[in-house]
Each structure stands twice: as C-alpha cells, then as structure tokens.
Amino acid sequence: MTKEVNTMYDVIVIGAGPSGMFAALTAAKQGKNVLLIEKNEDVGKKMRITGGGRCNITNFKDTNEFISSLPTRNGRFLYSSLNNFNPYDIYYFFESIGVPLKIEPDDKVFPVSDQSMDFIHALKKEMNTHHVTIKCNTEVLNLKLMEDHKRVITKQEIYDTKNLVIATGGKSYPHTGSSGQGHEFGIKANHTLTELFPTETPLISNDPIIASKRLQGLSFKEVQLSLLNQDNQIVKSHLHDLIFTHFGLSGPAALKLSQFVYHHLQEHRVAHVALDVLPNETNLSIIDEIKSRRQESPNKKIKNVLSNLSQSRYLEFLYEHLTINQEQKIANMSNNQIDDFVQAIKGLVINIHDVRPIKNAFVTGGGISLDEINPKTMESKLIPGLYFIGEVLDLHGYTGGYNMTIALSTGYTAGISIQ
C-alpha cells in the first residue's frame, strides 16, 4: 500500500533530545510550522538519565572560558552559537519557564529539585504552547533530499518539509535511541564523517595492580590522574575523583582522561597513567615531613607514623607493592625507601590497555565534519535547508554540563536561522 504524503511543514526535526527539542521550540517561536519526530515512546530519553537522573543542564561560564574548557580544538566552531545562546542564557531561560536552578561546584547547574524530568516537562509544555507537532514511536526509514524540499519517510507516514534538522545524537547509550542514524543520513547527503571514538568512558587495565583486585572499590576525592608519554613526561592531567574497579579505573578523573588515552592507544600497545593522591603536596615536602617524623618518633611503627597520608587500604597496598614492612619502626625506614614510597604516593604508574567502547561511553567523539557546516546557522554547506545539531556533529565536551550546552546552543542557533 502506497503511503500518502502528509502536510508540508516549514521545519522537521528528527530526534527529540535536548538539541532537537530546542531547535523545534525555537523555530516554532519564529512562527514556523514544526514537526518533531522521535522514535522512542517519549521525548528526552537520554536527558532523563544524565547526571545520575538530575541532568546537569549547563556549565555556568562565559563564552571564552567555556570554549577554552573543551577538550577539542573544534570548540572555536561554537563562538557564533554561544553568542546566540550561552550558558547564562540557558540558566535564565529555564528559570523563566518555571525550573528553579542551582549552581554546584565546578560551575555545574542542576534543577533545585534534582529531577531531570523538570526540564522535560517544561520543554514539553513550551512546545505545546507554541504548537510544535510531536510524533513519538515514529522511526525514520529514509530521507529524500530534493532541490525544493526534503521528504522524510517513516514506518507510518511520509512527511515533506522545506527545512530538515538532524538531531539524532551520537552512538553512546544506544538503548536511549542513539544509534548513529544521523551519521548515516549525513553520509547519504555526501557529508564527511570523522572518526568516531569513545569519550568520557572508563579505562581498562590488565596491570597486576588492577588484576589483583586489591584496590577494587577504593575511591578517592580530588586526586590527579596523568597520561604519560614514552619518556614518562605528562601529556595530560585531570584533577578529580577516581574509583578503582574490577576492570580498571573509573570516576571523573579517568573519564575525562579517557579520550586522550584512546588516541594514545591507537599508536601504542599500552598507555601509562600516573596516580597522585596528594596533588597539593610536592615530593620534597612529603619527604621532609616523613624524615621529620622519623626523627621525632623513631620507635613508632611506620604504619602509625604515616597513617594520615592516605587511606589505610591504599597505604597497605603501597607497603606491600614496595616490600616495605609497615610493622617495623620508622627509624628503620631508609632514605631510599622514603623516596620510593613518596614516588609511589605521588605517581603510582598503572598500565592501561583499552577503554570502554562507544556504547558504554557517556559521549561520542567525532561526527559530521564541521568543515561542511555553517557555524552561524548550523546549515549544511552542501545542501541548503539541511541542518545538523548537537552530538551528531564533530563536537564534544567533558561531562559537567558542556555537552548539554552544546546541544541547546546549536539547537537554538538552527531554530532562529531557519527562514
């Protein structure tokens, strides 16, 4: 049975994540007749689970600081969109539509309620007010990009539009609908797809330190994790929380470092990372402190004298790792042993052999090449009336509200640019 073509829309947006919803809402506010298509049963599926179900909606920085905080050189592409709609605009927009916000450490912005659904309910209400037509449980099967219009073929119906916005996300968290379909649409439209890679993902290690499971479940606050080059020089460091797992390292410090580890592993069999659990202290200051304690309390046991330097379980591991008898008197701890101990507590080296794949990553790296997208409008330079926004693009940030900001800002820019 041949499907009939439904109403011609001014704008069709494929994908009802944050970027898609914002593009649809913004275009509708400009008086456009907008259709938002979502293959899941409701909008904002991935948005519901981000930030542990709290949804870190933005990172409260000005445009220059925001861009300089991104891990990619592509951040400069965002100047136009962030000038249109920056983190401060995001904050005041959501407060204006009834979502009270709060700013937490590291400039992270959350709803006062700690409920991500507040954002989704508010956006749905706004879209309804501005007459956005939403079709959920609607999977797009094919696109036809003709000179005077675009055709969207779904399982149920066929829709025509003057302007088509691709907001389907990356390939992370596929159970939320992020299947990479937008990349396929881009390729079909002769766009270039850059290499896709996992970012914000745990590190996998076969190192005996990890394989022994001695440290499994141990977590640290505000430690420094660094990627080392072949000369043991620091390539990249992150200061944040860390968790030892049964397979390797996780927590914000490991996640933020993961994309750099991934690229290192494309050229080397193994990556070396160094863990500093006392990042605010120098090696020399710790050595001097231990020697001072040795002189003041020579008859006390090593484990008692050094007990305040870190967690007892970690210290016990280091003593065993360095074959230091923690039961012996501190007077018997040689200068060489002190040097080795301090070197370990300031830079325990762990071998990393892989990172978790894209499907387990919080964010997808890579995407539709920015060289073929107009940064002032998000419109394709190859096909007029075709737009790409959000994570489908070769743009990403660290967790902490950066990716949500990119999604909302590029969505807003596309929405106000559609004629």
Buried (B, 14 or more C-beta within 10 A) or exposed (E): EEEEEBEEBBBBBBBBBBBBBBBBBBBBBBEBBBBBBBBBEEBBBBBBBBBEEBBBBBBBBEBEEBBEBBBBEBBEBBBBBBEBBBBEBBBEBBEEBEBEBEEEEBBBBBBEEEBBBBBBBBBBEBBEEBEBBBBBEBEBEEBEBEEEBBBBBBEEBBBBBBBBBBBBBBBBBBEBBBBBBBBEBBEEBEBEBBEBBBBBBBBBBBBEBBEEEBBEEBBBEEBBBBBBEEEEEEBBBBBBBBBBBEBBBBBBBBBBBBBBBBBBBEEEEEBBBBBBBBBEBEBEEBBEBBBEBBEEBEEBBBBBBBEEBBBEEBBEBBBEBEEBBBEEBBEEBEEEBBEBBBBBBBBBBBBBBBBBEBBEBBBBBBBBBBEBBBBEBBBBEBBEBBBBBBBBBBBBBBBBBBBBBBBBBBBBBBBBBBE
